[in-house]
């Protein structure tokens, strides 16, 4: 028999879940409404679904290229950040030196500065280097700001692995790098999953640097393209919801596939 406290807790969680998911539900159903139904007051709950908004933005206006840009940039940023950040975190944990703590906190301090402070210097630098409006330029910019997260997330997991594991792997014939790749990284897989989700979410939804560095050309991303549907006199709600749905669903699918690793990472990070 359920206790009253359990019923109250489950009731509260249920209400919270409904409130949290309702905006996503409303975006998805608005994307398959007509323009008239989207603007109707009171809201239309029963309607005939249509994919005209998707056909307009992804076929007529070719928003598919912005989706491709977002995917390439986010995946590349996540891969590079994890590769470089994991090696940096491993070195900082295993090879302690005089200024290792200073370097670690300096990396973290870069995320304490408002992003707009970096926008103009990066614009001028990328303009001189010919990296404006390029996917490579955005990958470099995103990786620069994602690396501190990768280093700090992974350093905690490497610290939880005893140094004797490295030594045992090297006794069995592995080099230091071989021990890192074959033994240490698999043991920190929950940390890699947590860092992957965090960095992918940041790079997928990044707006400011995508707008400043590639807001008007061929390297434009979905968040910037979606903002163009908001005009001075009118907001094209069904088209905007279609683009938003295309932005949200891949992340929801990815999180559904790796959520168990995220939970393991959270537990492993909390209990060292």
Order of alpha helices (4+ residues) and beta strands (2+ residues): alpha-alpha-alpha-alpha-alpha-alpha-alpha-alpha-alpha-alpha-alpha-alpha-alpha
